[in-house]
Amino acid sequence: MARTAVAYSNLVSNGNLAQPAGTALDATNDHVINAADPEYTLLRVTNTDGSAHTLTIKAGTYPPAWAKGLGDLTVSIAATTGVQFIGPFESGRFLRSDGTMWIDVETSHAGTITAFRLPKAA
């Protein structure tokens, strides 16, 4: 099953970024960030469903995720108007050998996910 890709929205040093629409949550296929840069990744996840839901950042694969044994990261997103910012992350825990990060959502979780790439110091 192919995961739904979440594209990066790049934050700009000393600049601004109009709020992106985000990607609709896909509980059937879950999500992937391709060419992930975990230490510079910040997720914004919303919940428009009437119940709280759990979002799971999946542990990576070894190599490169030498700390994958710490397991998945689960975050609760409040009901109806819940918004959570999650990250940045550690490559050593969440990066997969193909350079991706996987994010899973619960079956009835509705809302959006946005992946922001933080700027690197110049």
C-alpha positions as CSV (number, residue, x, y, z in Angstrom):
1,M,0.0,0.0,0.0
2,A,1.4,3.4,-1.0
3,R,1.5,6.0,1.7
4,T,0.2,9.5,1.1
5,A,3.2,11.9,0.6
6,V,3.4,15.1,2.7
7,A,5.5,17.7,0.9
8,Y,7.7,20.2,2.8
9,S,6.7,23.8,3.3
10,N,10.1,25.6,3.7
11,L,10.3,28.2,6.4
12,V,12.6,31.1,5.5
13,S,15.2,32.7,7.7
14,N,14.4,36.4,8.3
15,G,11.4,36.0,6.1
16,N,7.8,34.7,6.1
17,L,5.7,32.0,4.8
18,A,1.9,32.2,4.0
19,Q,0.1,29.4,5.9
20,P,0.0,26.4,3.7
21,A,-3.3,24.4,3.4
22,G,-1.6,21.1,4.4
23,T,-2.4,17.6,3.3
24,A,-5.7,16.0,4.2
25,L,-5.1,13.2,6.7
26,D,-5.4,9.7,5.1
27,A,-6.1,7.1,7.7
28,T,-6.4,4.4,5.0
29,N,-2.8,4.8,3.7
30,D,-1.1,6.8,6.4
31,H,1.7,9.3,5.4
32,V,5.3,9.5,4.3
33,I,7.8,12.4,4.1
34,N,10.2,11.7,1.3
35,A,13.8,12.9,1.5
36,A,13.2,13.6,5.1
37,D,15.4,15.9,7.2
38,P,14.2,15.0,10.7
39,E,16.3,17.5,12.7
40,Y,14.7,20.3,10.6
41,T,11.2,18.9,10.4
42,L,8.3,20.4,12.3
43,L,4.8,18.9,11.9
44,R,1.5,20.8,12.3
45,V,-1.4,18.4,12.7
46,T,-5.1,19.4,13.1
47,N,-8.1,17.4,14.2
48,T,-11.6,18.3,13.0
49,D,-13.2,15.0,14.3
50,G,-15.3,15.1,17.4
51,S,-13.0,12.8,19.3
52,A,-9.3,13.1,20.3
53,H,-7.0,11.0,18.2
54,T,-3.4,9.7,18.4
55,L,-0.8,10.4,15.7
56,T,2.2,8.1,15.6
57,I,5.7,9.0,14.2
58,K,7.0,5.5,13.4
59,A,10.5,4.5,14.5
60,G,13.0,4.3,11.7
61,T,15.1,1.4,10.4
62,Y,18.6,0.5,11.2
63,P,20.8,1.8,9.7
64,P,20.5,4.8,10.0
65,A,18.2,4.8,12.9
66,W,20.5,3.5,15.6
67,A,18.1,4.5,18.3
68,K,15.0,2.9,16.8
69,G,14.7,0.8,19.9
70,L,13.3,3.8,21.7
71,G,10.2,3.1,19.6
72,D,7.4,5.1,18.0
73,L,6.4,8.6,19.2
74,T,2.7,9.0,19.9
75,V,1.0,12.3,20.3
76,S,-2.6,13.0,21.3
77,I,-4.5,15.6,19.2
78,A,-7.5,17.2,20.9
79,A,-11.0,16.8,19.5
80,T,-12.7,19.2,17.1
81,T,-10.3,22.1,17.0
82,G,-7.1,20.4,18.2
83,V,-3.8,21.6,16.7
84,Q,-0.4,20.2,17.7
85,F,3.1,21.2,16.6
86,I,5.4,18.1,16.8
87,G,9.1,18.0,16.3
88,P,11.9,18.5,15.4
89,F,12.9,14.9,15.4
90,E,16.1,12.8,15.7
91,S,17.4,11.0,12.5
92,G,18.8,8.3,14.8
93,R,15.3,7.4,15.9
94,F,12.9,8.2,13.1
95,L,14.8,8.1,9.7
96,R,14.2,5.0,7.5
97,S,16.9,3.5,5.4
98,D,15.2,4.8,2.2
99,G,15.4,8.4,3.6
100,T,11.8,8.7,4.6
101,M,9.8,9.3,7.7
102,W,6.5,7.5,8.3
103,I,3.5,9.0,10.1
104,D,0.4,6.9,11.0
105,V,-3.1,8.2,12.0
106,E,-6.1,6.6,13.6
107,T,-9.0,5.4,11.4
108,S,-11.5,8.3,12.0
109,H,-8.9,11.1,12.5
110,A,-9.9,13.9,10.1
111,G,-7.9,17.1,9.6
112,T,-4.6,18.1,8.0
113,I,-0.9,17.5,8.3
114,T,1.8,20.0,7.3
115,A,5.5,19.4,7.3
116,F,7.6,22.5,7.8
117,R,11.3,22.4,7.0
118,L,13.2,24.7,9.4
119,P,16.0,26.8,7.9
120,K,19.5,25.7,8.5
121,A,21.9,28.2,10.1
122,A,23.9,30.1,7.5
